[in-house]
Amino acid sequence: MTVFLLPARRLLRQGEWAAPAQARVILSYDDRFLRRKRLTTEDGGSVLVDLAETTSLNAGDALQSDDGRLIEVAAADEPVVQVRGPNLARLAWHIGNRHTPCEVAEAHLVIRRDHVLEAMLKGLGAEIAFVIAPFRPEGGAYGHGRTMGHDHGPGGFHAHG
């Protein structure tokens, strides 16, 4: 039986909730960036998310429905690239210089599939492996939860002051 939950208007970050969740949604990286959207829970239920502003959800967060029920957020498996190499910091710099979301682990980096970046990284000596795994990149430098690309305008330059 499909259960329709009351709207979820509140987001609880991982560590802000301890009660067991009554449902779970499994979302890709793109789908974890939302404000208002109907989501299907793992058990086939449905919930309308209606947050005050567009928000980046993380695996381990929970949405709280108007009647207090918790819906856990999980990261879906998706096609990503594991990047390894002798100079991981240099590789990370080149990825970041392109304003590309990147997950940083002890011995590797993870980016989304992108043939241009893959070729650049190989040219820099990286070893890349195509895998299916959850994508959980670092949040933005200013606490917004996402690294958002931007246009450098005509001529490709502006100060980042």
Beta strands, then each sheet from edge to edge (+ up, - down):
strand 1: 8-12
strand 2: 23-27
strand 3: 33-40
strand 4: 46-56
strand 5: 62-65
strand 6: 70-75
strand 7: 77-84
strand 8: 103-104
strand 9: 109-112
strand 10: 127-134
sheet 1: 1+ 5- 6+ 2+
sheet 2: 3+ 4-
sheet 3: 8+ 9- 7+ 10-
end
